[in-house]
Protein backbone atom coordinates (compact mmCIF):
# COMPACT_ATOMS: atom_id res chain seq x y z
CA UNK A 1 0.00 0.00 0.00
CA UNK A 2 1.25 3.43 -0.90
CA UNK A 3 1.46 6.32 1.55
CA UNK A 4 0.96 10.01 0.89
CA UNK A 5 3.57 12.12 2.67
CA UNK A 6 2.04 15.58 2.91
CA UNK A 7 4.27 18.65 3.04
CA UNK A 8 2.66 19.65 6.35
CA UNK A 9 4.22 16.58 8.01
CA UNK A 10 1.11 14.39 8.09
CA UNK A 11 0.66 11.18 6.12
CA UNK A 12 -2.18 8.94 4.95
CA UNK A 13 -2.56 5.51 3.41
CA UNK A 14 -3.33 5.47 -0.31
CA UNK A 15 -4.94 2.11 -1.12
CA UNK A 16 -4.07 0.82 -4.56
CA UNK A 17 -6.14 -1.57 -6.65
CA UNK A 18 -4.49 -4.86 -7.67
CA UNK A 19 -3.51 -3.36 -11.03
CA UNK A 20 -1.71 -0.52 -9.24
CA UNK A 21 -2.18 3.24 -8.93
CA UNK A 22 -3.41 5.00 -12.05
CA UNK A 23 -1.51 7.97 -13.47
CA UNK A 24 -4.62 10.10 -12.90
CA UNK A 25 -4.72 9.22 -9.19
CA UNK A 26 -1.02 9.96 -8.83
CA UNK A 27 -1.26 13.33 -10.59
CA UNK A 28 -4.27 14.30 -8.47
CA UNK A 29 -2.32 13.66 -5.25
CA UNK A 30 0.97 15.30 -6.25
CA UNK A 31 -0.56 18.14 -8.26
CA UNK A 32 1.52 17.92 -11.39
CA UNK A 33 3.61 15.80 -13.73
CA UNK A 34 5.27 12.77 -12.18
CA UNK A 35 8.91 12.47 -11.26
CA UNK A 36 9.89 9.13 -9.76
CA UNK A 37 12.88 8.95 -7.44
CA UNK A 38 14.14 5.54 -6.36
CA UNK A 39 14.95 5.44 -2.66
CA UNK A 40 15.56 1.74 -2.08
CA UNK A 41 14.85 -1.84 -3.04
CA UNK A 42 12.19 -4.30 -1.90
CA UNK A 43 11.77 -8.03 -2.45
CA UNK A 44 9.52 -7.47 -5.46
CA UNK A 45 10.96 -4.24 -6.87
CA UNK A 46 11.81 -0.68 -5.91
CA UNK A 47 10.75 1.71 -3.18
CA UNK A 48 10.09 5.11 -4.77
CA UNK A 49 8.98 8.65 -4.09
CA UNK A 50 6.58 10.05 -6.68
CA UNK A 51 6.60 13.84 -6.73
CA UNK A 52 5.65 16.86 -8.82
CA UNK A 53 8.40 17.30 -11.39
CA UNK A 54 7.97 21.09 -11.28
CA UNK A 55 7.31 21.42 -7.54
CA UNK A 56 10.29 23.68 -6.88
CA UNK A 57 9.42 25.95 -9.82
CA UNK A 58 5.86 26.21 -8.47
CA UNK A 59 7.14 27.22 -5.02
CA UNK A 60 5.70 24.22 -3.20
CA UNK A 61 6.62 23.90 0.49
CA UNK A 62 9.44 21.73 1.79
CA UNK A 63 8.45 18.14 2.59
CA UNK A 64 10.72 17.19 5.50
CA UNK A 65 9.75 13.50 5.66
CA UNK A 66 10.28 12.95 1.93
CA UNK A 67 13.53 14.93 2.02
CA UNK A 68 14.86 12.77 4.87
CA UNK A 69 14.07 9.59 2.89
CA UNK A 70 15.70 11.01 -0.22
CA UNK A 71 18.86 12.20 1.54
CA UNK A 72 19.47 8.97 3.45
CA UNK A 73 18.61 6.41 0.76
CA UNK A 74 21.11 4.02 -0.80
CA UNK A 75 24.01 6.49 -0.77
CA UNK A 76 23.28 7.82 -4.27
CA UNK A 77 21.36 10.96 -3.35
CA UNK A 78 22.44 14.55 -3.06
CA UNK A 79 22.59 15.54 0.63
CA UNK A 80 21.89 19.21 -0.11
CA UNK A 81 18.84 18.61 -2.31
CA UNK A 82 15.27 18.74 -1.00
CA UNK A 83 11.85 17.37 -1.90
CA UNK A 84 8.86 19.73 -1.99
CA UNK A 85 5.09 19.34 -2.07
CA UNK A 86 2.92 16.34 -1.35
CA UNK A 87 4.63 13.06 -2.29
CA UNK A 88 3.61 9.43 -2.68
CA UNK A 89 5.84 6.78 -1.12
CA UNK A 90 5.17 3.59 -3.08
CA UNK A 91 6.60 0.37 -4.41
CA UNK A 92 7.18 -0.39 -8.08
CA UNK A 93 6.45 -4.09 -8.54
CA UNK A 94 8.34 -5.98 -11.29
CA UNK A 95 10.12 -2.90 -12.68
CA UNK A 96 10.78 -3.11 -16.42
CA UNK A 97 8.48 -6.10 -16.91
CA UNK A 98 5.16 -6.30 -18.77
CA UNK A 99 3.27 -6.49 -15.46
CA UNK A 100 5.02 -3.52 -13.84
CA UNK A 101 2.75 -1.56 -11.51
CA UNK A 102 2.89 0.96 -8.66
CA UNK A 103 1.28 0.11 -5.36
Phi, psi and omega in degrees: 000136179280161179230135173270125175258103182281149181297337180280003177097350178272169178214161180207146176293145177234090182300139180243138174295166182306324181283353178102174179288138178279154176302324180296316178298316180298311181298324179297319181288313186274341176077033178174195178287146185281135164237130181249126181242119179284128181239005178166180180242152174234177179300321186261352183175230184239148170264129187225156167254132176247121187224169178287119182303329183251021184304318180292320179295329180277355179075029179292152183287155177302137174250100186295318180296313180294321178298317179298318177298315182296316185284341183250006184274141172031015174073004183255002185270171179262112185299338180268352183276156181229161175250139181236158176078181177285139188227149173255127172263119187216180177238132173266117181268134179052056182303135178081359181260167179299331182259025178299138177205161179251128177223000000 
